[in-house]
Amino acid sequence: MKKIVTGSQNLTKLDAANMMIATATDIKSCEGMIITVDKWVQMQDTDTGAYVMVISDKDGAFYATISNVFQQAFLTAAEQLGDMTDVSVQVIKATSKQGRNFFSLKLVNE
């Protein structure tokens, strides 16, 4: 079972339910892509404790990630901006000092 941890200010219960059951594109396959955020939600799997974030864009497409780095970057930006609705983010891939690839985001003007 999943529980909502936090989400966009414009997130309704119906939106949240749809995002919980949606078939979403994995952020890993979106490197370089720019997503203009419409709604977002961070959920926690109550069985495993894992966190997942689902973002919807203006076209109704869903994108999901379990990446802690991406989620923390997104939540930090949301805290600074007040919300992420109508904000465009570019999915970026970087390499850690240990040589591991990870995904994060960059805020962009569009």
C-alpha positions, 0 to 999 in steps of 0.5 A: 500500500502507498501513502501520500507524503507530500504533493503539489498545492493543486493536487486533488484526491482524484489526481493523487489516486490516478497518480498512485495507479498510473503507468508512468515513464521512468525518469531514467529514460527521460535524460535531457527531456524538459518536463513542465510540471502540472502536478506532483506527488511523493508517496511511500510504500508502507510495506518496503518504506521506499519513496516514489515521486510521480510528476504529471505534465500539462499533457497528462503524461506521468513520470516516476522515479525512486531516485533519492537524489532526484526527489531531494532536488525536486523537493528542495526546489519546491520549498524554495519556489513555494510549489513546482506547478508550471515550473519546467525541469530538465532531467539530467544524468551525472556521475558520482565521485565513485563513478556511479550514474545518478539522475537529478534535475535542472530548473529551466525557463521555457 
